[in-house]
Amino acid sequence: MTALPFLPDRPEMRFAPTNAASLPLWLCEAEARPEALTPAQSAWAAAQGFTGALGQLCLLPAEGGAVAGALFGIGSAAKRARGRFAVAEAASALPEGNWRIEGLSSDAEAEEAALGWLLEGYRYRRYAAGSTPKARLVCPEGVDAARLEIIAEGEALTRDLINTPANDLGPVELEGAARALAARHGAHVHTVEGEALLAQGFPLIHAVGRASTRAPRLIDLRWGESGPELTLVGKGVCFDTGGLDLKPAASMGLMKKDMGGAATVLGLAHMIMGHGLPLRLRVLIPAVENAVAGDAFRPQDIYTSRKGLTVEINNTDAEGRLVLADALAHADEEAPDLILCMATLTGAARVALGPDVPPFYTDDDNLAGALARASAQVADPLWRMPFWAPYEAMIEPGIADLDNAPSGGMAGSITAALFLRRFVTETERFVHFDIYGWQPAAKPGRPKGGVGQGARAILAALPEVLEL
């Protein structure tokens, strides 16, 4: 097995020097033309049928046949509202060279365009060669280029981890990625592995991972010595067969991405540490493979969790909430200022909100408001869902304290969130994100494959949430 590339050099995901010579890319609304065009260029655009429709590109000629610039259609406001990072499409379509964007109407629009351009440069190239966009952007004036490059780098890490198949990314390799991240930022990692999970009080993580030939583990990364304490918990199921409740082939096809929560918190951790936020950061990742073997955990088994709550197993394919339960209980023992949990947890969330919009759950209205505002500000969609107390009875089987897979098929994302909340009792502020972690079809700034969700919104909200 070749070593997992960790944050490889990606010049295509960095800005051109601020003082670099560059060509103009004019943003044009529907049926509009920039005043800076010469009569010949306007005539050329008309002859090419350029209307300013969303995504339409028209290269402009200079005397002698060189490229003088380009027009890019951004359509109507209504059309733009249907998507994100529209300008990113130009990054893949323009010829090689340095470009600058003309016609940006606000700082927020400039930041979204610049970040989208960087994200469009991402390609996953571990197993096959491929081309990357050749056009580089001079960062718009007033936009913090270094900050956006750190964010793009964190997102690239998340995408790389999700895209890597399970034969090259199991629990030990996921630990390796965490250790490499820690080494880059001066953080520290401690791991509890295999049978030591039982000895040190992590029975659910052990139960889920014990059937695999690759030992389960709890990865614990710490960084920072002062400030409020933030604990990130990410589901690290490196492959999910469903266990003895085996998934059908169609459902198993994307299960390399079942560690998307872990990948996202590692990408977010890179953003936090890269920006030097004044806080104490802890990242907990229960890393397992849910496999099938003679010692696999079974339906109707009952386990006592780290929290002391007993859990009846009514579906071995609802394993994510089990490994998270022990990790959350461990996080809760320190009562940090905020616990944030990210997991590719339920299909119910996708049925409710589709692949683009992850739900999040919290009892803290101020925290929810900060996340909602940040989500809109940085074009990172989130939607609040309720910890609906009347559904608590659905996760109480009677024979044990909790049921990991309530029957009935309703409110699956909510009942999973309620299950997780039972393991956070000492920490005042807790938020859980039920993410998808996958882009089903390519869109501007987001090639098909693994994708981070929620990390940029969280990063933007942290200064308000933790009063940094």
C-alpha positions in Angstrom: 0.0 0.0 0.0 1.3 3.4 -0.9 1.3 6.1 1.7 -1.7 8.3 1.8 -0.8 11.8 0.4 -1.4 14.4 3.0 -2.1 17.9 1.9 0.1 17.6 -1.2 1.3 20.7 -3.0 -1.5 22.0 -5.2 -0.5 25.2 -7.0 -3.8 25.0 -8.9 -5.6 25.7 -5.6 -3.6 28.8 -4.8 -3.9 32.4 -6.1 -1.5 34.0 -8.5 0.7 36.7 -7.1 -1.1 39.9 -6.4 1.2 41.9 -8.7 1.0 39.3 -11.6 0.1 40.5 -15.0 -3.4 39.3 -15.7 -6.3 39.4 -18.1 -9.8 40.7 -17.2 -12.7 38.3 -16.8 -15.8 40.5 -16.9 -18.9 39.2 -15.1 -22.0 40.0 -17.2 -25.6 39.8 -16.1 -28.2 38.7 -18.6 -28.2 40.9 -21.7 -25.6 43.2 -20.2 -22.1 44.2 -21.5 -19.3 46.0 -19.7 -18.6 49.5 -20.8 -14.9 48.8 -21.0 -15.3 46.8 -24.2 -14.2 48.3 -27.5 -16.8 48.4 -30.3 -14.9 45.6 -32.0 -15.1 43.4 -28.9 -18.8 44.1 -28.4 -19.4 43.2 -32.0 -17.4 40.0 -31.6 -19.4 39.0 -28.5 -22.7 39.6 -30.3 -21.5 37.5 -33.3 -20.6 34.7 -30.8 -24.1 34.8 -29.5 -23.1 35.9 -26.0 -26.1 36.9 -24.0 -24.8 36.8 -20.4 -26.6 33.6 -19.6 -25.4 31.8 -16.5 -22.2 29.9 -17.3 -21.7 31.3 -20.8 -18.1 32.2 -21.7 -16.8 34.3 -24.5 -13.1 34.9 -25.1 -12.3 38.3 -26.5 -9.6 38.8 -29.2 -6.8 41.4 -29.2 -5.1 42.7 -32.3 -2.8 40.0 -33.6 -5.0 37.1 -32.5 -4.0 37.0 -28.8 -6.6 36.8 -26.0 -7.5 40.2 -24.6 -9.9 39.0 -21.9 -13.2 37.1 -21.5 -16.8 37.6 -20.7 -18.6 35.3 -18.3 -22.3 35.2 -17.9 -23.8 35.3 -14.4 -27.4 35.4 -15.6 -30.2 36.8 -13.5 -30.3 37.0 -9.7 -32.9 34.3 -9.7 -30.7 32.0 -11.7 -27.7 32.6 -9.5 -29.8 31.9 -6.4 -30.2 28.3 -7.5 -26.5 27.5 -7.0 -23.2 28.4 -5.6 -19.8 29.3 -6.9 -21.0 30.1 -10.4 -17.8 31.9 -11.3 -15.8 28.8 -10.5 -17.0 27.3 -13.8 -14.8 29.8 -15.6 -11.7 28.5 -13.9 -12.0 25.2 -15.8 -13.0 26.8 -19.1 -10.4 29.6 -19.4 -7.1 29.2 -21.2 -3.8 29.0 -19.2 -2.7 32.3 -17.6 -3.4 34.7 -14.8 -6.9 36.3 -14.6 -8.6 39.0 -12.6 -12.4 39.3 -12.0 -14.1 42.5 -13.0 -17.6 43.5 -12.1 -17.9 42.1 -8.6 -20.6 43.9 -6.7 -19.7 43.2 -3.0 -17.1 41.9 -0.7 -19.2 38.8 -0.1 -19.5 38.2 -3.8 -15.8 38.6 -4.3 -15.0 36.1 -1.5 -17.4 33.5 -2.8 -16.0 33.9 -6.4 -12.4 33.6 -5.1 -13.0 30.6 -2.9 -15.0 28.9 -5.6 -12.1 29.4 -8.1 -9.7 27.6 -5.7 -12.2 24.8 -5.0 -12.7 24.3 -8.7 -9.0 23.4 -8.9 -9.4 20.3 -6.9 -8.9 16.9 -8.6 -8.4 13.5 -7.0 -5.5 12.0 -8.8 -4.2 9.2 -6.6 -5.0 6.4 -9.0 -5.2 8.0 -12.4 -3.6 11.0 -14.0 -5.8 13.9 -15.0 -5.7 17.5 -16.0 -6.3 20.4 -13.7 -7.5 23.9 -14.5 -4.6 26.1 -15.9 -6.2 29.5 -15.3 -5.1 31.1 -12.1 -6.8 33.9 -10.3 -5.3 37.1 -8.9 -7.2 37.4 -5.6 -9.7 40.2 -5.7 -8.8 43.3 -3.7 -10.1 43.3 -0.1 -10.2 39.5 0.1 -7.9 37.7 2.5 -6.0 35.4 0.1 -4.1 33.5 2.8 -7.2 32.7 4.7 -9.0 31.3 1.7 -6.1 29.2 0.7 -6.1 27.6 4.2 -9.8 26.9 3.9 -9.4 25.4 0.4 -6.5 23.2 1.7 -8.7 21.9 4.5 -11.5 21.2 2.1 -9.0 19.3 -0.2 -7.9 17.2 2.8 -11.5 16.3 3.5 -12.2 15.4 -0.1 -9.0 13.3 -0.4 -9.8 11.3 2.7 -13.4 10.6 1.6 -12.4 9.7 -2.0 -9.7 7.2 -0.9 -11.1 3.6 -1.0 -11.2 1.5 2.1 -8.4 -0.8 0.9 -6.0 2.2 1.2 -7.8 4.0 4.1 -8.7 1.9 7.1 -8.5 2.8 10.8 -4.7 2.8 10.9 -4.4 5.0 7.8 -7.0 7.4 9.2 -4.9 7.6 12.3 -1.9 8.3 10.1 -3.7 11.3 8.5 -4.5 12.7 12.0 -0.9 12.3 13.1 0.4 14.0 9.9 -2.0 16.9 10.5 -0.9 17.1 14.1 2.8 17.1 13.1 2.1 20.0 10.7 0.5 22.1 13.4 2.3 21.1 16.6 -0.6 19.1 18.0 -0.5 15.9 19.9 -2.3 12.6 19.2 -3.1 9.7 21.6 -4.8 6.5 20.4 -6.6 3.7 22.2 -6.5 0.6 20.0 -8.0 -2.9 19.8 -8.5 -4.8 23.1 -7.3 -1.7 25.0 -10.7 -0.1 24.1 -12.4 -2.6 26.5 -9.8 -2.1 29.2 -10.2 1.7 29.0 -13.9 1.9 28.8 -15.0 2.1 25.1 -17.1 -1.0 24.7 -19.3 0.2 21.8 -16.3 1.2 19.6 -14.8 -2.2 20.3 -18.0 -4.1 19.5 -18.6 -2.4 16.2 -15.0 -2.8 15.0 -13.9 -6.1 16.4 -14.9 -8.3 13.4 -12.5 -6.5 11.1 -8.9 -7.7 10.7 -8.0 -4.0 11.1 -8.2 -3.0 14.8 -10.7 -0.4 15.9 -9.3 2.7 17.7 -10.2 6.0 19.2 -8.0 8.8 17.9 -7.6 11.8 20.2 -5.9 14.9 18.9 -5.2 18.0 21.0 -3.9 21.5 20.1 -3.8 24.8 21.9 -3.1 25.8 25.5 -5.4 28.6 26.2 -8.9 29.9 25.4 -12.3 28.2 25.3 -12.3 24.4 24.7 -13.8 23.1 21.4 -14.2 19.3 20.9 -14.9 18.0 17.5 -16.2 14.4 17.2 -16.2 12.7 13.8 -17.6 9.4 12.7 -14.7 7.3 11.3 -16.4 4.2 9.9 -13.9 3.5 7.2 -16.2 1.0 5.5 -19.6 -0.1 6.4 -20.9 -3.5 5.2 -23.9 -3.2 7.5 -22.5 -6.0 9.6 -24.7 -9.0 10.0 -27.6 -6.9 8.8 -25.7 -6.8 5.5 -26.3 -4.0 3.1 -27.4 -4.8 -0.4 -24.8 -4.0 -3.1 -26.5 -0.8 -4.2 -26.3 0.6 -0.6 -22.8 -0.6 0.0 -21.4 1.1 -3.1 -20.6 4.4 -1.4 -19.6 3.2 2.0 -16.0 4.2 1.6 -17.5 7.7 2.5 -18.9 6.5 5.8 -15.9 8.2 7.5 -17.0 11.5 6.0 -17.6 12.9 9.5 -14.0 12.2 10.5 -12.7 13.6 7.2 -14.7 16.8 7.7 -13.6 17.4 11.3 -9.9 16.9 10.2 -10.4 19.4 7.4 -12.0 21.8 9.9 -9.2 21.2 12.4 -6.7 22.2 9.7 -8.6 25.4 9.1 -8.8 26.2 12.8 -5.1 25.5 13.5 -4.0 27.1 10.2 -5.7 30.3 11.2 -4.3 30.1 14.8 -7.7 30.6 16.5 -7.2 31.3 20.2 -8.9 28.2 21.6 -8.1 24.7 22.9 -9.0 22.2 20.2 -9.7 18.5 20.7 -10.6 16.1 17.9 -12.0 12.6 18.8 -12.4 10.1 16.0 -13.7 6.6 16.6 -12.2 4.7 13.7 -13.5 1.3 12.8 -14.5 -1.0 9.9 -18.0 -2.6 10.3 -17.2 -6.0 8.9 -18.7 -9.5 8.9 -17.0 -12.3 10.8 -17.7 -14.9 13.5 -17.2 -12.4 16.2 -19.3 -9.6 14.7 -21.8 -8.0 17.0 -25.3 -9.3 16.6 -28.9 -8.0 16.5 -30.5 -8.1 20.0 -27.1 -8.0 21.7 -27.1 -5.5 24.6 -24.0 -3.5 25.6 -23.3 -1.2 28.4 -21.8 2.0 27.0 -19.0 4.2 28.4 -21.8 6.4 29.8 -23.3 3.5 31.7 -26.4 3.5 29.5 -27.4 0.1 28.1 -28.0 -0.2 24.3 -29.9 -2.9 22.5 -28.7 -3.6 19.0 -31.7 -3.9 16.7 -29.8 -3.3 13.5 -26.0 -3.7 13.1 -26.2 -1.2 10.2 -26.9 1.6 12.7 -23.3 1.4 13.9 -22.3 5.0 13.5 -24.3 6.2 16.5 -22.7 3.4 18.6 -19.1 4.5 18.1 -20.1 8.1 18.4 -21.8 7.4 21.7 -18.6 6.3 23.4 -16.6 9.1 21.9 -19.2 11.7 22.9 -19.3 10.4 26.4 -15.6 10.7 26.6 -15.7 14.2 25.3 -18.5 15.1 27.7 -16.3 14.1 30.7 -14.3 17.3 30.3 -17.4 19.5 29.9 -15.8 21.6 27.1 -17.4 24.9 26.0 -18.8 23.3 22.9 -19.0 19.7 21.5 -19.6 19.5 17.8 -20.4 16.1 16.2 -20.2 15.3 12.5 -21.4 12.1 10.9 -22.7 10.6 7.7 -25.3 9.1 9.9 -28.7 8.6 8.3 -30.3 8.1 4.9 -33.4 9.8 6.4 -31.5 13.1 6.4 -31.0 12.8 2.6 -34.6 11.9 2.0 -35.6 15.0 3.9 -33.1 17.5 2.6 -31.2 15.9 -0.3 -27.5 15.7 -0.8 -26.7 19.5 -0.6 -28.2 20.5 2.8 -27.1 18.8 6.0 -29.4 19.1 9.0 -28.0 20.1 12.3 -29.4 19.7 15.8 -28.9 21.8 18.9 -30.8 23.0 21.9 -29.0 26.3 21.9 -30.9 29.0 20.0 -28.0 31.4 20.0 -25.6 28.8 18.6 -28.2 27.8 15.9 -28.6 31.4 14.9 -24.9 31.9 14.6 -24.6 28.8 12.4 -27.5 29.9 10.2 -26.0 33.3 9.6 -22.6 31.9 8.9 -24.0 29.4 6.6 -25.6 32.1 4.4 -22.5 34.3 4.6 -20.1 31.7 3.3 -22.4 29.7 1.0 -22.2 26.5 3.0 -25.8 25.3 3.4 -27.1 24.1 6.7 -30.6 23.6 8.1 -31.7 23.3 11.7 -33.8 20.3 12.7 -35.4 19.7 16.1 -34.4 17.5 19.0 -38.1 16.6 19.2 -38.7 15.4 22.7 -42.0 13.5 22.0 -39.9 11.1 19.9 -37.7 10.1 22.9 -39.9 7.1 23.5 -39.0 5.7 20.1 -35.4 5.1 21.2 -36.4 3.3 24.5 -36.9 -0.4 23.8 -37.8 -1.3 27.4 -35.3 -4.2 27.6 -32.5 -1.7 27.7 -32.0 2.0 28.2 -31.7 2.7 24.4 -32.5 1.2 21.0 -29.9 1.8 18.3 -32.5 1.4 15.5 -36.1 2.2 16.3 -38.7 0.3 14.2 -41.2 2.2 12.1 -39.0 4.0 9.6 -40.0 7.5 10.6 -38.0 10.4 11.8 -34.8 8.5 11.4 -32.4 11.5 11.5 -34.2 13.0 14.5 -34.2 9.7 16.5 -30.5 9.3 15.7 -29.8 12.8 17.0 -31.8 12.1 20.1 -29.8 9.0 20.7 -26.5 10.9 20.5 -27.8 13.6 22.8 -28.2 11.1 25.6 -24.4 10.8 25.9 -23.8 14.5 26.4 -25.0 15.5 29.8 -22.3 17.7 31.3 -21.6 20.0 28.4 -24.0 22.9 28.0 -23.6 23.4 24.3 -23.8 20.5 21.8 -24.5 20.4 18.1 -24.8 17.4 15.8 -24.5 17.5 12.0 -26.0 14.7 9.9 -23.9 15.2 6.7 -23.8 13.4 3.3 -20.1 14.0 2.4 -20.6 13.3 -1.3 -21.3 15.3 -4.4 -23.4 13.1 -6.7 -22.8 15.1 -9.8 -20.2 17.7 -10.6 -21.1 21.4 -9.9 -19.0 24.5 -9.9 -16.3 24.2 -7.3 -17.4 20.7 -6.4 -16.3 17.8 -8.6 -18.2 14.5 -8.3 -17.0 12.7 -5.2 -16.2 13.4 -1.6 -17.0 16.9 -0.4 -16.9 18.8 2.9 -20.1 20.1 4.4 -20.6 22.5 7.2 -16.9 23.1 8.0 -16.7 26.6 6.5 -19.9 27.7 8.2 -18.6 26.4 11.6 -15.3 28.2 11.1 -17.2 31.5 10.3 -19.4 31.1 13.3 -16.8 30.2 15.9 -15.7 33.7 16.7 -19.2 34.6 17.7 -20.1 31.3 19.3 -16.9 31.1 21.5 -16.4 34.9 21.8 -12.9 34.6 20.3 
